[in-house]
Amino acid sequence: MSIDTIVYDLESNPNSFDAFVYFVIFIIKTNFNYPNINKIYIIYPKSKNKILIDKEKYDYRAKKLIPSIIKLFFVNTKISIVKNRSKIREIIDLKKDIIYPINYDPIAPIAIFELRCLLGIKHNTIPIQFQLRIKSIARVRSWLISKNTHKQKVVTITLRCTTYEKGRNSNLVEWQKVAKEITKKGYVIVFIPDIESNSKLENLRKQFLFYDDASKDVELRMILYEISYLNLIINHGPSSLCLYNNKCKYLYFKPVVESHRCSSLDTLEKYSNQHFIPGQHFPLSNNKQKIIWYSDDSYVILLAFEKFVTLENNRCKDSQKELKSKINFLLKQKDYKKAEQCLLVYDSIFDEPNFSSYNLSKLYCIGENYRFAFCFSKKISNLMLFNEIKKHLPKELSNFLPTFISQSTEWLQSLQSHVDIAKYPKERVKYYIHGTGSSGEKTYNYLKHHISIQGFTDRFIKHGSEFKGLTILDPRNLVHEKTVKIIIASQFRKDIVFHLLKIGFKPSSLAISYI
């Protein structure tokens, strides 16, 4: 029996644009067959603690935003908002075999926001077909005509400007510079603001067009993205409307923000199985959809825009040659920052990894950003160049590179875990926990019943001070001790692995706590 009912439970799924991804996953799981869905239920959370924003904004998202997202996939399907969980229990009992998610339980709902399903997808998958109404398309075109922009090429800039995880917000100063320069070239800039209004945008509003309707109406936003010459986006919920629509041309900046777990390199590696890491493009993308692995810096954005235009106008050979010459000059001058910026644009727009990825890997080795060096080295196909990169790495990192490249599963699994240590403790080994935050404390409380913990190590906490009654040491003081085992207890575990390998620890001396 085929599925005819979908449940979107806000107890376990996000009340944001990420709901769009939930339905993309559903389409992928049905092998792009677009089943005939009769009913979709949006269910309010059991606990008021789930409502992180004020109730009015929460209601708007649940009753307006998410239904408008659903209509992109199922335009004629009836949508019901349910606040009483006992009511949905009765419905589930009647429709047990034809409901999605499979085995859904309103008492203990499980999150279906599976990024792994998306980020590990093959590039040749069938494009998703979205349901955009003719009257809505006419509405967007009419708005552009009313602003006298219908004869010019439109470039959208999607802004993130919210109080939640501010480090992920758009750099408004840089985007203002970008908007001014692109306008000078004869294009029309249309800003799409965040859902919540923000006084910081007042200066931009005086100079450029803002399509506020598109910030609140998902269908209008999707239509504007489709008909625009180019969309400039960052790592932001609404950007997913571009990422999964092959009709939207985009340049995507600021894909990694390490200060926030959801946008960290660790998260990308974890959920993509290394299919979406620095140097890679998004699954389902085409040659008019590019990711530049750099922050929203005006120099980088404008350079990427310039090179994208040459790609569109079939002038990429001359443009590629010009940029390559500039990069070689910058490398000779040892202007590594500018060289990195140019190389990242080159690597994204043009397909010559044995030049761009090789030089980026070298630069990241020089700057001791070894994780990025490893990521870009995955693209190098020339064995001689690959071996050259290994020469630029510290010994233990050089030895670890083949493991990183070849590991088809999560590469941290090559290291011992806290569970293994608890099960198979060794008497002669001196155990230290790296990290003095909540993960370090939880790891200590778990392992103290199984092993003798000698102390803690940390890069930043004052060495010689105490944590949990034990001394905090500089890990460099332990590098040459043969019987030491460092148990890494931190959300930044991968960066710490690279740091410890860099200063001389062997992989066999490291372990990972997943507590």
HUSUL-V416745 format. One record per pair of residues at least 6 apart in sequence whose ideal C-beta (glycine too) atoms are under 7 Angstrom apart, sorted by sequence separation. I is the first residue (numbers start at 1). GAP is how many residues later the second one is. If there is no record, write none. Layout:
# HUSUL-V416745
i:I gap:GAP
i:I gap:GAP
This chain:
# HUSUL-V416745
i:13 gap:6
i:45 gap:6
i:82 gap:6
i:144 gap:6
i:183 gap:6
i:214 gap:6
i:225 gap:6
i:233 gap:6
i:242 gap:6
i:257 gap:6
i:258 gap:6
i:261 gap:6
i:276 gap:6
i:294 gap:6
i:310 gap:6
i:347 gap:6
i:364 gap:6
i:380 gap:6
i:447 gap:6
i:466 gap:6
i:478 gap:6
i:490 gap:6
i:501 gap:6
i:27 gap:7
i:51 gap:7
i:92 gap:7
i:162 gap:7
i:182 gap:7
i:213 gap:7
i:214 gap:7
i:256 gap:7
i:258 gap:7
i:276 gap:7
i:282 gap:7
i:404 gap:7
i:407 gap:7
i:433 gap:7
i:464 gap:7
i:465 gap:7
i:160 gap:8
i:161 gap:8
i:193 gap:8
i:242 gap:8
i:256 gap:8
i:268 gap:8
i:269 gap:8
i:275 gap:8
i:292 gap:8
i:330 gap:8
i:331 gap:8
i:364 gap:8
i:365 gap:8
i:390 gap:8
i:393 gap:8
i:403 gap:8
i:464 gap:8
i:488 gap:8
i:13 gap:9
i:70 gap:9
i:160 gap:9
i:161 gap:9
i:233 gap:9
i:256 gap:9
i:268 gap:9
i:281 gap:9
i:282 gap:9
i:310 gap:9
i:330 gap:9
i:347 gap:9
i:364 gap:9
i:377 gap:9
i:380 gap:9
i:444 gap:9
i:463 gap:9
i:488 gap:9
i:144 gap:10
i:160 gap:10
i:179 gap:10
i:214 gap:10
i:281 gap:10
i:346 gap:10
i:347 gap:10
i:433 gap:10
i:463 gap:10
i:500 gap:10
i:8 gap:11
i:101 gap:11
i:159 gap:11
i:231 gap:11
i:390 gap:11
i:403 gap:11
i:433 gap:11
i:456 gap:11
i:461 gap:11
i:463 gap:11
i:475 gap:11
i:67 gap:12
i:92 gap:12
i:256 gap:12
i:292 gap:12
i:307 gap:12
i:327 gap:12
i:330 gap:12
i:361 gap:12
i:364 gap:12
i:377 gap:12
i:191 gap:13
i:211 gap:13
i:239 gap:13
i:343 gap:13
i:347 gap:13
i:497 gap:13
i:8 gap:14
i:92 gap:14
i:279 gap:14
i:456 gap:14
i:458 gap:14
i:486 gap:14
i:278 gap:15
i:327 gap:15
i:361 gap:15
i:455 gap:15
i:457 gap:15
i:159 gap:16
i:225 gap:16
i:307 gap:16
i:326 gap:16
i:327 gap:16
i:343 gap:16
i:344 gap:16
i:360 gap:16
i:361 gap:16
i:440 gap:16
i:455 gap:16
i:456 gap:16
i:457 gap:16
i:89 gap:17
i:191 gap:17
i:193 gap:17
i:221 gap:17
i:225 gap:17
i:231 gap:17
i:233 gap:17
i:343 gap:17
i:453 gap:17
i:455 gap:17
i:44 gap:18
i:63 gap:18
i:88 gap:18
i:157 gap:18
i:191 gap:18
i:231 gap:18
i:290 gap:18
i:455 gap:18
i:457 gap:18
i:62 gap:19
i:189 gap:19
i:190 gap:19
i:191 gap:19
i:192 gap:19
i:193 gap:19
i:222 gap:19
i:226 gap:19
i:230 gap:19
i:231 gap:19
i:232 gap:19
i:233 gap:19
i:234 gap:19
i:235 gap:19
i:323 gap:19
i:327 gap:19
i:357 gap:19
i:361 gap:19
i:486 gap:19
i:493 gap:19
i:6 gap:20
i:42 gap:20
i:189 gap:20
i:195 gap:20
i:221 gap:20
i:225 gap:20
i:230 gap:20
i:234 gap:20
i:235 gap:20
i:340 gap:20
i:357 gap:20
i:431 gap:20
i:433 gap:20
i:436 gap:20
i:85 gap:21
i:188 gap:21
i:190 gap:21
i:194 gap:21
i:195 gap:21
i:226 gap:21
i:230 gap:21
i:431 gap:21
i:457 gap:21
i:157 gap:22
i:192 gap:22
i:193 gap:22
i:226 gap:22
i:235 gap:22
i:324 gap:22
i:357 gap:22
i:358 gap:22
i:431 gap:22
i:432 gap:22
i:436 gap:22
i:488 gap:22
i:192 gap:23
i:222 gap:23
i:225 gap:23
i:323 gap:23
i:340 gap:23
i:357 gap:23
i:370 gap:23
i:431 gap:23
i:432 gap:23
i:433 gap:23
i:434 gap:23
i:435 gap:23
i:486 gap:23
i:488 gap:23
i:42 gap:24
i:339 gap:24
i:365 gap:24
i:377 gap:24
i:430 gap:24
i:432 gap:24
i:434 gap:24
i:444 gap:24
i:479 gap:24
i:485 gap:24
i:486 gap:24
i:487 gap:24
i:488 gap:24
i:489 gap:24
i:418 gap:25
i:422 gap:25
i:425 gap:25
i:432 gap:25
i:436 gap:25
i:475 gap:25
i:479 gap:25
i:484 gap:25
i:488 gap:25
i:353 gap:26
i:354 gap:26
i:421 gap:26
i:425 gap:26
i:479 gap:26
i:485 gap:26
i:487 gap:26
i:489 gap:26
i:155 gap:27
i:336 gap:27
i:353 gap:27
i:354 gap:27
i:358 gap:27
i:362 gap:27
i:365 gap:27
i:370 gap:27
i:374 gap:27
i:378 gap:27
i:441 gap:27
i:476 gap:27
i:172 gap:28
i:176 gap:28
i:235 gap:28
i:331 gap:28
i:353 gap:28
i:354 gap:28
i:361 gap:28
i:365 gap:28
i:418 gap:28
i:422 gap:28
i:475 gap:28
i:179 gap:29
i:192 gap:29
i:418 gap:29
i:457 gap:29
i:40 gap:30
i:320 gap:30
i:336 gap:30
i:362 gap:30
i:374 gap:30
i:421 gap:30
i:6 gap:31
i:324 gap:31
i:336 gap:31
i:354 gap:31
i:436 gap:31
i:3 gap:32
i:4 gap:32
i:5 gap:32
i:8 gap:32
i:10 gap:32
i:155 gap:32
i:157 gap:32
i:159 gap:32
i:161 gap:32
i:162 gap:32
i:172 gap:32
i:2 gap:33
i:4 gap:33
i:5 gap:33
i:8 gap:33
i:10 gap:33
i:155 gap:33
i:159 gap:33
i:161 gap:33
i:4 gap:34
i:5 gap:34
i:6 gap:34
i:7 gap:34
i:8 gap:34
i:9 gap:34
i:10 gap:34
i:11 gap:34
i:40 gap:34
i:152 gap:34
i:153 gap:34
i:154 gap:34
i:155 gap:34
i:156 gap:34
i:157 gap:34
i:158 gap:34
i:159 gap:34
i:160 gap:34
i:162 gap:34
i:316 gap:34
i:10 gap:35
i:11 gap:35
i:152 gap:35
i:153 gap:35
i:159 gap:35
i:7 gap:36
i:152 gap:36
i:154 gap:36
i:156 gap:36
i:255 gap:36
i:436 gap:36
i:37 gap:37
i:40 gap:37
i:42 gap:37
i:161 gap:37
i:39 gap:38
i:44 gap:38
i:246 gap:38
i:252 gap:38
i:255 gap:38
i:307 gap:38
i:311 gap:38
i:11 gap:39
i:38 gap:39
i:39 gap:39
i:40 gap:39
i:41 gap:39
i:42 gap:39
i:43 gap:39
i:44 gap:39
i:46 gap:39
i:149 gap:39
i:161 gap:39
i:243 gap:39
i:249 gap:39
i:250 gap:39
i:251 gap:39
i:252 gap:39
i:253 gap:39
i:303 gap:39
i:10 gap:40
i:37 gap:40
i:42 gap:40
i:161 gap:40
i:244 gap:40
i:246 gap:40
i:249 gap:40
i:252 gap:40
i:459 gap:40
i:39 gap:41
i:41 gap:41
i:251 gap:41
i:253 gap:41
i:254 gap:41
i:300 gap:41
i:304 gap:41
i:308 gap:41
i:434 gap:41
i:43 gap:42
i:187 gap:42
i:253 gap:42
i:254 gap:42
i:299 gap:42
i:303 gap:42
i:307 gap:42
i:15 gap:43
i:253 gap:43
i:300 gap:44
i:304 gap:44
i:443 gap:44
i:16 gap:45
i:43 gap:45
i:300 gap:45
i:304 gap:45
i:15 gap:46
i:23 gap:46
i:27 gap:46
i:432 gap:46
i:443 gap:46
i:15 gap:47
i:19 gap:47
i:23 gap:47
i:41 gap:47
i:294 gap:47
i:253 gap:48
i:20 gap:49
i:440 gap:49
i:19 gap:50
i:23 gap:50
i:294 gap:50
i:439 gap:50
i:293 gap:51
i:430 gap:51
i:439 gap:51
i:10 gap:52
i:292 gap:52
i:432 gap:52
i:434 gap:52
i:439 gap:52
i:251 gap:53
i:292 gap:53
i:430 gap:53
i:434 gap:53
i:435 gap:53
i:437 gap:53
i:251 gap:54
i:429 gap:54
i:430 gap:54
i:431 gap:54
i:432 gap:54
i:433 gap:54
i:434 gap:54
i:435 gap:54
i:428 gap:55
i:432 gap:55
i:434 gap:55
i:435 gap:55
i:75 gap:56
i:292 gap:56
i:429 gap:56
i:431 gap:56
i:433 gap:56
i:251 gap:57
i:291 gap:57
i:8 gap:58
i:72 gap:58
i:73 gap:58
i:290 gap:58
i:72 gap:59
i:290 gap:59
i:71 gap:60
i:147 gap:62
i:234 gap:62
i:434 gap:62
i:43 gap:63
i:170 gap:64
i:421 gap:66
i:168 gap:67
i:143 gap:68
i:156 gap:68
i:279 gap:68
i:156 gap:69
i:232 gap:69
i:418 gap:69
i:446 gap:69
i:443 gap:70
i:156 gap:72
i:443 gap:72
i:155 gap:73
i:158 gap:73
i:442 gap:73
i:26 gap:74
i:154 gap:74
i:155 gap:74
i:160 gap:74
i:439 gap:74
i:154 gap:75
i:155 gap:75
i:156 gap:75
i:157 gap:75
i:158 gap:75
i:153 gap:76
i:156 gap:76
i:160 gap:76
i:439 gap:76
i:155 gap:77
i:158 gap:78
i:230 gap:78
i:279 gap:78
i:140 gap:80
i:158 gap:80
i:139 gap:81
i:158 gap:81
i:412 gap:81
i:412 gap:82
i:136 gap:83
i:140 gap:83
i:136 gap:84
i:140 gap:84
i:133 gap:86
i:137 gap:86
i:25 gap:87
i:132 gap:87
i:136 gap:87
i:140 gap:87
i:25 gap:89
i:28 gap:89
i:168 gap:89
i:5 gap:90
i:22 gap:90
i:132 gap:90
i:167 gap:90
i:421 gap:90
i:22 gap:91
i:132 gap:91
i:7 gap:92
i:21 gap:92
i:25 gap:92
i:130 gap:92
i:167 gap:92
i:168 gap:92
i:415 gap:92
i:5 gap:93
i:25 gap:93
i:28 gap:93
i:167 gap:93
i:414 gap:93
i:418 gap:93
i:4 gap:94
i:5 gap:94
i:6 gap:94
i:7 gap:94
i:24 gap:94
i:32 gap:94
i:278 gap:94
i:417 gap:94
i:3 gap:95
i:18 gap:95
i:165 gap:95
i:168 gap:95
i:415 gap:95
i:416 gap:95
i:417 gap:95
i:418 gap:95
i:1 gap:96
i:2 gap:96
i:3 gap:96
i:279 gap:96
i:415 gap:96
i:418 gap:96
i:1 gap:97
i:3 gap:97
i:7 gap:97
i:9 gap:97
i:12 gap:97
i:21 gap:97
i:278 gap:97
i:279 gap:97
i:415 gap:97
i:417 gap:97
i:418 gap:97
i:11 gap:98
i:12 gap:98
i:13 gap:98
i:277 gap:98
i:278 gap:98
i:12 gap:99
i:13 gap:99
i:14 gap:99
i:279 gap:99
i:9 gap:100
i:13 gap:100
i:279 gap:100
i:412 gap:100
i:27 gap:101
i:400 gap:101
i:24 gap:104
i:397 gap:104
i:396 gap:105
i:397 gap:105
i:265 gap:106
i:400 gap:107
i:394 gap:108
i:396 gap:108
i:396 gap:109
i:396 gap:110
i:130 gap:115
i:128 gap:116
i:128 gap:117
i:127 gap:119
i:178 gap:120
i:175 gap:121
i:177 gap:121
i:181 gap:121
i:174 gap:122
i:174 gap:123
i:178 gap:123
i:182 gap:123
i:371 gap:123
i:174 gap:124
i:178 gap:124
i:371 gap:124
i:171 gap:125
i:170 gap:126
i:371 gap:127
i:370 gap:128
i:370 gap:132
i:368 gap:134
i:273 gap:136
i:270 gap:140
i:72 gap:146
i:72 gap:147
i:71 gap:148
i:68 gap:149
i:69 gap:149
i:68 gap:150
i:72 gap:150
i:68 gap:151
i:119 gap:152
i:120 gap:152
i:65 gap:153
i:119 gap:153
i:120 gap:153
i:116 gap:155
i:120 gap:155
i:115 gap:156
i:119 gap:156
i:116 gap:157
i:119 gap:157
i:125 gap:159
i:123 gap:160
i:123 gap:161
i:121 gap:162
i:121 gap:163
i:119 gap:164
i:118 gap:165
i:18 gap:219
i:21 gap:219
i:17 gap:220
i:20 gap:220
i:24 gap:220
i:16 gap:221
i:17 gap:221
i:20 gap:221
i:17 gap:223
i:269 gap:225
i:266 gap:228
i:261 gap:230
